[in-house]
Amino acid sequence: MNIPSDLKYTKDHEWIRVVGDLAFIGITDFAQGELGDIVYLEIETVGETLNREDIFGTIEAVKTVSDLFMPVSGEILEMNEALADAAELVNKDPYDKGWLVKIKMTDTAELDELLTPEQYSAMISE
């Protein structure tokens, strides 16, 4: 199981990579494995400011649809346009080419409430 050490994680299996006051959000390797083949993403919140744990979109796999939750509060600046034609990038490369949205964080203190790689690993091992 791939759990990069430079990311923070949520109990809902999203990851966040912080770059200054911006951040990239995606779903974890564990989550994409549980969902199976991802076929479509619906993210209609670009330009909106959402609170931590608000739903920012949905991800559709062959067998299910799941909500996507904000790890921290912020404004959604853009969606990964590459996923419009290749949603399977989330399966193939969830931490790099398969990122979902880029946000401008509004409360960086919320990062302290997220899981460390070690905590996330322990959670999915239970």
Rosetta constraint file for C-alpha pairs under 8 A:
AtomPair CA 1 CA 29 HARMONIC 6.91 0.50
AtomPair CA 1 CA 30 HARMONIC 6.85 0.50
AtomPair CA 2 CA 29 HARMONIC 6.16 0.50
AtomPair CA 2 CA 30 HARMONIC 7.86 0.50
AtomPair CA 3 CA 28 HARMONIC 7.64 0.50
AtomPair CA 3 CA 29 HARMONIC 7.36 0.50
AtomPair CA 3 CA 117 HARMONIC 6.32 0.50
AtomPair CA 3 CA 121 HARMONIC 7.29 0.50
AtomPair CA 4 CA 117 HARMONIC 6.94 0.50
AtomPair CA 5 CA 116 HARMONIC 7.96 0.50
AtomPair CA 5 CA 117 HARMONIC 5.65 0.50
AtomPair CA 6 CA 17 HARMONIC 7.24 0.50
AtomPair CA 6 CA 117 HARMONIC 7.97 0.50
AtomPair CA 7 CA 15 HARMONIC 6.37 0.50
AtomPair CA 7 CA 16 HARMONIC 5.72 0.50
AtomPair CA 7 CA 17 HARMONIC 5.21 0.50
AtomPair CA 7 CA 18 HARMONIC 7.71 0.50
AtomPair CA 7 CA 116 HARMONIC 7.49 0.50
AtomPair CA 7 CA 117 HARMONIC 6.96 0.50
AtomPair CA 8 CA 15 HARMONIC 5.67 0.50
AtomPair CA 8 CA 16 HARMONIC 5.44 0.50
AtomPair CA 8 CA 17 HARMONIC 6.94 0.50
AtomPair CA 8 CA 111 HARMONIC 7.55 0.50
AtomPair CA 8 CA 114 HARMONIC 5.99 0.50
AtomPair CA 8 CA 115 HARMONIC 5.69 0.50
AtomPair CA 8 CA 116 HARMONIC 5.40 0.50
AtomPair CA 8 CA 117 HARMONIC 6.47 0.50
AtomPair CA 9 CA 13 HARMONIC 6.49 0.50
AtomPair CA 9 CA 14 HARMONIC 5.75 0.50
AtomPair CA 9 CA 15 HARMONIC 4.48 0.50
AtomPair CA 9 CA 16 HARMONIC 6.44 0.50
AtomPair CA 9 CA 71 HARMONIC 7.66 0.50
AtomPair CA 9 CA 114 HARMONIC 5.70 0.50
AtomPair CA 9 CA 115 HARMONIC 4.87 0.50
AtomPair CA 9 CA 116 HARMONIC 6.41 0.50
AtomPair CA 9 CA 117 HARMONIC 6.93 0.50
AtomPair CA 9 CA 120 HARMONIC 6.42 0.50
AtomPair CA 10 CA 14 HARMONIC 5.34 0.50
AtomPair CA 10 CA 15 HARMONIC 6.48 0.50
AtomPair CA 10 CA 71 HARMONIC 6.27 0.50
AtomPair CA 10 CA 114 HARMONIC 5.70 0.50
AtomPair CA 10 CA 115 HARMONIC 5.91 0.50
AtomPair CA 10 CA 120 HARMONIC 7.62 0.50
AtomPair CA 11 CA 115 HARMONIC 7.53 0.50
AtomPair CA 11 CA 120 HARMONIC 7.52 0.50
AtomPair CA 11 CA 123 HARMONIC 7.96 0.50
AtomPair CA 12 CA 69 HARMONIC 7.30 0.50
AtomPair CA 13 CA 27 HARMONIC 5.82 0.50
AtomPair CA 13 CA 28 HARMONIC 5.60 0.50
AtomPair CA 13 CA 30 HARMONIC 7.48 0.50
AtomPair CA 13 CA 31 HARMONIC 5.88 0.50
AtomPair CA 14 CA 25 HARMONIC 6.82 0.50
AtomPair CA 14 CA 26 HARMONIC 5.56 0.50
AtomPair CA 14 CA 27 HARMONIC 4.28 0.50
AtomPair CA 14 CA 28 HARMONIC 5.77 0.50
AtomPair CA 14 CA 68 HARMONIC 7.66 0.50
AtomPair CA 14 CA 69 HARMONIC 7.29 0.50
AtomPair CA 14 CA 70 HARMONIC 7.98 0.50
AtomPair CA 14 CA 71 HARMONIC 6.92 0.50
AtomPair CA 15 CA 25 HARMONIC 5.63 0.50
AtomPair CA 15 CA 26 HARMONIC 5.39 0.50
AtomPair CA 15 CA 27 HARMONIC 5.72 0.50
AtomPair CA 15 CA 28 HARMONIC 6.09 0.50
AtomPair CA 15 CA 71 HARMONIC 7.48 0.50
AtomPair CA 16 CA 23 HARMONIC 6.37 0.50
AtomPair CA 16 CA 24 HARMONIC 5.59 0.50
AtomPair CA 16 CA 25 HARMONIC 4.61 0.50
AtomPair CA 16 CA 26 HARMONIC 6.71 0.50
AtomPair CA 16 CA 71 HARMONIC 7.03 0.50
AtomPair CA 17 CA 23 HARMONIC 5.38 0.50
AtomPair CA 17 CA 24 HARMONIC 5.15 0.50
AtomPair CA 17 CA 25 HARMONIC 6.59 0.50
AtomPair CA 18 CA 22 HARMONIC 6.02 0.50
AtomPair CA 18 CA 23 HARMONIC 4.34 0.50
AtomPair CA 18 CA 24 HARMONIC 6.62 0.50
AtomPair CA 19 CA 23 HARMONIC 5.59 0.50
AtomPair CA 19 CA 24 HARMONIC 7.92 0.50
AtomPair CA 21 CA 104 HARMONIC 6.01 0.50
AtomPair CA 21 CA 105 HARMONIC 5.86 0.50
AtomPair CA 21 CA 108 HARMONIC 7.81 0.50
AtomPair CA 22 CA 102 HARMONIC 7.00 0.50
AtomPair CA 22 CA 103 HARMONIC 5.61 0.50
AtomPair CA 22 CA 104 HARMONIC 4.54 0.50
AtomPair CA 22 CA 105 HARMONIC 5.95 0.50
AtomPair CA 23 CA 102 HARMONIC 5.64 0.50
AtomPair CA 23 CA 103 HARMONIC 5.31 0.50
AtomPair CA 23 CA 104 HARMONIC 6.44 0.50
AtomPair CA 23 CA 105 HARMONIC 6.92 0.50
AtomPair CA 24 CA 99 HARMONIC 6.65 0.50
AtomPair CA 24 CA 100 HARMONIC 7.33 0.50
AtomPair CA 24 CA 101 HARMONIC 5.82 0.50
AtomPair CA 24 CA 102 HARMONIC 4.49 0.50
AtomPair CA 24 CA 103 HARMONIC 6.40 0.50
AtomPair CA 25 CA 71 HARMONIC 7.89 0.50
AtomPair CA 25 CA 99 HARMONIC 5.95 0.50
AtomPair CA 25 CA 100 HARMONIC 5.73 0.50
AtomPair CA 25 CA 101 HARMONIC 5.43 0.50
AtomPair CA 25 CA 102 HARMONIC 6.39 0.50
AtomPair CA 25 CA 103 HARMONIC 7.83 0.50
AtomPair CA 26 CA 94 HARMONIC 6.75 0.50
AtomPair CA 26 CA 95 HARMONIC 6.89 0.50
AtomPair CA 26 CA 98 HARMONIC 7.03 0.50
AtomPair CA 26 CA 99 HARMONIC 4.61 0.50
AtomPair CA 26 CA 100 HARMONIC 4.92 0.50
AtomPair CA 26 CA 101 HARMONIC 7.02 0.50
AtomPair CA 27 CA 31 HARMONIC 6.14 0.50
AtomPair CA 27 CA 32 HARMONIC 6.79 0.50
AtomPair CA 27 CA 90 HARMONIC 7.70 0.50
AtomPair CA 27 CA 94 HARMONIC 6.41 0.50
AtomPair CA 27 CA 95 HARMONIC 7.74 0.50
AtomPair CA 27 CA 99 HARMONIC 7.53 0.50
AtomPair CA 27 CA 100 HARMONIC 7.81 0.50
AtomPair CA 28 CA 32 HARMONIC 6.35 0.50
AtomPair CA 28 CA 94 HARMONIC 6.25 0.50
AtomPair CA 28 CA 95 HARMONIC 7.17 0.50
AtomPair CA 29 CA 33 HARMONIC 6.17 0.50
AtomPair CA 29 CA 91 HARMONIC 7.56 0.50
AtomPair CA 29 CA 94 HARMONIC 5.97 0.50
AtomPair CA 29 CA 95 HARMONIC 7.69 0.50
AtomPair CA 30 CA 34 HARMONIC 6.26 0.50
AtomPair CA 30 CA 124 HARMONIC 7.93 0.50
AtomPair CA 31 CA 35 HARMONIC 6.14 0.50
AtomPair CA 32 CA 36 HARMONIC 6.05 0.50
AtomPair CA 32 CA 37 HARMONIC 7.76 0.50
AtomPair CA 32 CA 38 HARMONIC 7.58 0.50
AtomPair CA 32 CA 90 HARMONIC 6.92 0.50
AtomPair CA 32 CA 91 HARMONIC 5.62 0.50
AtomPair CA 32 CA 94 HARMONIC 7.50 0.50
AtomPair CA 33 CA 91 HARMONIC 7.28 0.50
AtomPair CA 35 CA 61 HARMONIC 5.99 0.50
AtomPair CA 35 CA 63 HARMONIC 7.63 0.50
AtomPair CA 35 CA 64 HARMONIC 7.12 0.50
AtomPair CA 36 CA 61 HARMONIC 6.13 0.50
AtomPair CA 36 CA 62 HARMONIC 6.99 0.50
AtomPair CA 36 CA 63 HARMONIC 7.72 0.50
AtomPair CA 36 CA 91 HARMONIC 7.75 0.50
AtomPair CA 37 CA 61 HARMONIC 5.35 0.50
AtomPair CA 37 CA 62 HARMONIC 5.88 0.50
AtomPair CA 37 CA 88 HARMONIC 6.83 0.50
AtomPair CA 37 CA 91 HARMONIC 6.83 0.50
AtomPair CA 38 CA 59 HARMONIC 7.28 0.50
AtomPair CA 38 CA 60 HARMONIC 5.84 0.50
AtomPair CA 38 CA 61 HARMONIC 4.06 0.50
AtomPair CA 38 CA 62 HARMONIC 6.49 0.50
AtomPair CA 38 CA 87 HARMONIC 6.02 0.50
AtomPair CA 38 CA 88 HARMONIC 5.48 0.50
AtomPair CA 38 CA 90 HARMONIC 7.09 0.50
AtomPair CA 38 CA 91 HARMONIC 6.69 0.50
AtomPair CA 39 CA 60 HARMONIC 5.86 0.50
AtomPair CA 39 CA 61 HARMONIC 5.31 0.50
AtomPair CA 39 CA 62 HARMONIC 6.56 0.50
AtomPair CA 39 CA 87 HARMONIC 5.50 0.50
AtomPair CA 39 CA 88 HARMONIC 6.41 0.50
AtomPair CA 40 CA 59 HARMONIC 6.14 0.50
AtomPair CA 40 CA 60 HARMONIC 5.06 0.50
AtomPair CA 40 CA 61 HARMONIC 6.94 0.50
AtomPair CA 40 CA 84 HARMONIC 7.54 0.50
AtomPair CA 40 CA 87 HARMONIC 5.62 0.50
AtomPair CA 41 CA 57 HARMONIC 7.44 0.50
AtomPair CA 41 CA 58 HARMONIC 5.91 0.50
AtomPair CA 41 CA 59 HARMONIC 4.60 0.50
AtomPair CA 41 CA 60 HARMONIC 6.02 0.50
AtomPair CA 41 CA 83 HARMONIC 7.47 0.50
AtomPair CA 41 CA 84 HARMONIC 7.38 0.50
AtomPair CA 41 CA 87 HARMONIC 6.82 0.50
AtomPair CA 42 CA 57 HARMONIC 5.47 0.50
AtomPair CA 42 CA 58 HARMONIC 5.20 0.50
AtomPair CA 42 CA 59 HARMONIC 6.40 0.50
AtomPair CA 43 CA 56 HARMONIC 6.39 0.50
AtomPair CA 43 CA 57 HARMONIC 4.37 0.50
AtomPair CA 43 CA 58 HARMONIC 6.57 0.50
AtomPair CA 43 CA 79 HARMONIC 7.23 0.50
AtomPair CA 44 CA 56 HARMONIC 7.54 0.50
AtomPair CA 44 CA 57 HARMONIC 6.65 0.50
AtomPair CA 45 CA 56 HARMONIC 5.93 0.50
AtomPair CA 45 CA 57 HARMONIC 7.14 0.50
AtomPair CA 45 CA 76 HARMONIC 6.68 0.50
AtomPair CA 46 CA 75 HARMONIC 7.77 0.50
AtomPair CA 46 CA 76 HARMONIC 4.93 0.50
AtomPair CA 46 CA 77 HARMONIC 5.77 0.50
AtomPair CA 46 CA 78 HARMONIC 5.67 0.50
AtomPair CA 46 CA 79 HARMONIC 6.85 0.50
AtomPair CA 47 CA 75 HARMONIC 6.37 0.50
AtomPair CA 47 CA 76 HARMONIC 5.41 0.50
AtomPair CA 47 CA 77 HARMONIC 5.75 0.50
AtomPair CA 47 CA 78 HARMONIC 7.60 0.50
AtomPair CA 48 CA 75 HARMONIC 5.50 0.50
AtomPair CA 48 CA 76 HARMONIC 5.77 0.50
AtomPair CA 49 CA 73 HARMONIC 7.38 0.50
AtomPair CA 49 CA 74 HARMONIC 5.33 0.50
AtomPair CA 49 CA 75 HARMONIC 3.94 0.50
AtomPair CA 49 CA 76 HARMONIC 6.31 0.50
AtomPair CA 50 CA 54 HARMONIC 6.18 0.50
AtomPair CA 50 CA 56 HARMONIC 7.61 0.50
AtomPair CA 50 CA 70 HARMONIC 7.45 0.50
AtomPair CA 50 CA 73 HARMONIC 5.62 0.50
AtomPair CA 50 CA 74 HARMONIC 5.61 0.50
AtomPair CA 50 CA 75 HARMONIC 6.26 0.50
AtomPair CA 50 CA 76 HARMONIC 7.74 0.50
AtomPair CA 51 CA 70 HARMONIC 7.02 0.50
AtomPair CA 51 CA 72 HARMONIC 6.68 0.50
AtomPair CA 51 CA 73 HARMONIC 4.16 0.50
AtomPair CA 51 CA 74 HARMONIC 6.55 0.50
AtomPair CA 52 CA 69 HARMONIC 7.60 0.50
AtomPair CA 52 CA 70 HARMONIC 5.11 0.50
AtomPair CA 52 CA 71 HARMONIC 5.51 0.50
AtomPair CA 52 CA 72 HARMONIC 4.25 0.50
AtomPair CA 52 CA 73 HARMONIC 4.36 0.50
AtomPair CA 52 CA 74 HARMONIC 7.77 0.50
AtomPair CA 52 CA 110 HARMONIC 7.96 0.50
AtomPair CA 53 CA 69 HARMONIC 5.04 0.50
AtomPair CA 53 CA 70 HARMONIC 4.78 0.50
AtomPair CA 53 CA 71 HARMONIC 6.00 0.50
AtomPair CA 53 CA 72 HARMONIC 7.06 0.50
AtomPair CA 53 CA 73 HARMONIC 7.93 0.50
AtomPair CA 54 CA 69 HARMONIC 5.46 0.50
AtomPair CA 54 CA 70 HARMONIC 5.52 0.50
AtomPair CA 55 CA 67 HARMONIC 6.31 0.50
AtomPair CA 55 CA 68 HARMONIC 5.44 0.50
AtomPair CA 55 CA 69 HARMONIC 4.47 0.50
AtomPair CA 55 CA 70 HARMONIC 6.31 0.50
AtomPair CA 56 CA 67 HARMONIC 7.73 0.50
AtomPair CA 56 CA 68 HARMONIC 5.72 0.50
AtomPair CA 56 CA 69 HARMONIC 5.83 0.50
AtomPair CA 56 CA 70 HARMONIC 6.35 0.50
AtomPair CA 57 CA 67 HARMONIC 6.03 0.50
AtomPair CA 57 CA 68 HARMONIC 5.20 0.50
AtomPair CA 57 CA 69 HARMONIC 7.52 0.50
AtomPair CA 58 CA 65 HARMONIC 6.67 0.50
AtomPair CA 58 CA 66 HARMONIC 5.52 0.50
AtomPair CA 58 CA 67 HARMONIC 4.43 0.50
AtomPair CA 58 CA 68 HARMONIC 5.37 0.50
AtomPair CA 59 CA 65 HARMONIC 5.69 0.50
AtomPair CA 59 CA 66 HARMONIC 5.36 0.50
AtomPair CA 59 CA 67 HARMONIC 6.43 0.50
AtomPair CA 59 CA 68 HARMONIC 6.93 0.50
AtomPair CA 60 CA 64 HARMONIC 6.02 0.50
AtomPair CA 60 CA 65 HARMONIC 4.34 0.50
AtomPair CA 60 CA 66 HARMONIC 6.46 0.50
AtomPair CA 61 CA 65 HARMONIC 6.12 0.50
AtomPair CA 71 CA 111 HARMONIC 7.95 0.50
AtomPair CA 71 CA 114 HARMONIC 7.44 0.50
AtomPair CA 72 CA 105 HARMONIC 6.96 0.50
AtomPair CA 72 CA 107 HARMONIC 7.16 0.50
AtomPair CA 72 CA 108 HARMONIC 7.59 0.50
AtomPair CA 72 CA 110 HARMONIC 5.83 0.50
AtomPair CA 72 CA 111 HARMONIC 6.71 0.50
AtomPair CA 73 CA 105 HARMONIC 5.94 0.50
AtomPair CA 73 CA 106 HARMONIC 5.68 0.50
AtomPair CA 73 CA 107 HARMONIC 6.12 0.50
AtomPair CA 73 CA 110 HARMONIC 7.68 0.50
AtomPair CA 74 CA 103 HARMONIC 5.96 0.50
AtomPair CA 74 CA 104 HARMONIC 5.32 0.50
AtomPair CA 74 CA 105 HARMONIC 4.17 0.50
AtomPair CA 74 CA 106 HARMONIC 4.78 0.50
AtomPair CA 74 CA 107 HARMONIC 7.32 0.50
AtomPair CA 75 CA 103 HARMONIC 5.33 0.50
AtomPair CA 75 CA 104 HARMONIC 5.18 0.50
AtomPair CA 75 CA 105 HARMONIC 6.56 0.50
AtomPair CA 75 CA 106 HARMONIC 7.39 0.50
AtomPair CA 76 CA 101 HARMONIC 6.79 0.50
AtomPair CA 76 CA 102 HARMONIC 6.09 0.50
AtomPair CA 76 CA 103 HARMONIC 4.39 0.50
AtomPair CA 76 CA 104 HARMONIC 6.61 0.50
AtomPair CA 77 CA 101 HARMONIC 7.41 0.50
AtomPair CA 77 CA 102 HARMONIC 5.60 0.50
AtomPair CA 77 CA 103 HARMONIC 5.12 0.50
AtomPair CA 77 CA 104 HARMONIC 6.75 0.50
AtomPair CA 78 CA 101 HARMONIC 5.65 0.50
AtomPair CA 78 CA 102 HARMONIC 5.34 0.50
AtomPair CA 78 CA 103 HARMONIC 7.11 0.50
AtomPair CA 79 CA 100 HARMONIC 5.84 0.50
AtomPair CA 79 CA 101 HARMONIC 4.38 0.50
AtomPair CA 79 CA 102 HARMONIC 6.45 0.50
AtomPair CA 80 CA 84 HARMONIC 7.82 0.50
AtomPair CA 80 CA 98 HARMONIC 7.74 0.50
AtomPair CA 80 CA 99 HARMONIC 6.46 0.50
AtomPair CA 80 CA 100 HARMONIC 5.33 0.50
AtomPair CA 80 CA 101 HARMONIC 5.83 0.50
AtomPair CA 80 CA 102 HARMONIC 7.79 0.50
AtomPair CA 81 CA 85 HARMONIC 7.92 0.50
AtomPair CA 82 CA 86 HARMONIC 6.17 0.50
AtomPair CA 82 CA 87 HARMONIC 7.78 0.50
AtomPair CA 83 CA 87 HARMONIC 4.46 0.50
AtomPair CA 83 CA 88 HARMONIC 7.52 0.50
AtomPair CA 83 CA 89 HARMONIC 6.73 0.50
AtomPair CA 83 CA 90 HARMONIC 7.86 0.50
AtomPair CA 83 CA 98 HARMONIC 7.21 0.50
AtomPair CA 83 CA 100 HARMONIC 7.85 0.50
AtomPair CA 87 CA 91 HARMONIC 7.95 0.50
AtomPair CA 87 CA 98 HARMONIC 7.88 0.50
AtomPair CA 88 CA 92 HARMONIC 6.36 0.50
AtomPair CA 89 CA 93 HARMONIC 5.58 0.50
AtomPair CA 89 CA 94 HARMONIC 6.86 0.50
AtomPair CA 89 CA 97 HARMONIC 6.33 0.50
AtomPair CA 89 CA 98 HARMONIC 4.85 0.50
AtomPair CA 90 CA 94 HARMONIC 4.53 0.50
AtomPair CA 90 CA 97 HARMONIC 7.39 0.50
AtomPair CA 90 CA 98 HARMONIC 4.12 0.50
AtomPair CA 90 CA 99 HARMONIC 7.03 0.50
AtomPair CA 91 CA 98 HARMONIC 7.43 0.50
AtomPair CA 92 CA 98 HARMONIC 7.48 0.50
AtomPair CA 93 CA 97 HARMONIC 5.64 0.50
AtomPair CA 93 CA 98 HARMONIC 5.30 0.50
AtomPair CA 94 CA 98 HARMONIC 4.48 0.50
AtomPair CA 94 CA 99 HARMONIC 6.22 0.50
AtomPair CA 95 CA 99 HARMONIC 6.14 0.50
AtomPair CA 109 CA 113 HARMONIC 7.84 0.50
AtomPair CA 110 CA 114 HARMONIC 7.28 0.50
AtomPair CA 115 CA 119 HARMONIC 5.51 0.50
AtomPair CA 115 CA 120 HARMONIC 5.73 0.50
AtomPair CA 116 CA 120 HARMONIC 6.12 0.50
AtomPair CA 117 CA 121 HARMONIC 6.04 0.50
AtomPair CA 118 CA 122 HARMONIC 6.21 0.50
AtomPair CA 119 CA 123 HARMONIC 6.18 0.50
AtomPair CA 120 CA 124 HARMONIC 6.37 0.50
AtomPair CA 121 CA 125 HARMONIC 6.19 0.50
AtomPair CA 122 CA 126 HARMONIC 6.56 0.50
